[in-house]
Amino acid sequence: MSHDRPAISADEMRRRRKHVETAIADSRIEGFPPPSPAEEEIYDAYIRGEIDAGDLVTEYKRRNPR
C-alpha cells in the first residue's frame, strides 16, 4: 500500500471521525473517562482506514493484553 494516498476517501475519513467523536461523547455521558493516548491511536488508525470498525475491540485487546 502506498503511503502517498489515504486508503479511504476524505469523505469516509470525515464520516469515521464523526463516529469516533459521537462514541467518545456517548462514553462521557455514561461516565467513562476520556480515551487514553493508546485508545486515541487506535481511533486514529480507524479514521485513517487502517482498520475497520469490527477490528477496534480486537486491536484494543491486542495492544492491552490482560
Residue, then its C-alpha position, 0 to 999 in steps of 0.5 A: m500500500s502506498h503511503d502517498r494516498p489515504a486508503i479511504s476517501a476524505d469523505e469516509m475519513r470525515r464520516r469515521r471521525k464523526h463516529v469516533e467523536t459521537a462514541i467518545a461523547d456517548s462514553r462521557i455521558e455514561g461516565f467513562p473517562p476520556p480515551s487514553p493516548a493508546e485508545e486515541e491511536i487506535y481511533d486514529a488508525y480507524i479514521r485513517g482506514e487502517i482498520d475497520a470498525g469490527d477490528l477496534v475491540t480486537e486491536y484494543k485487546r491486542r495492544n492491552p493484553r490482560 
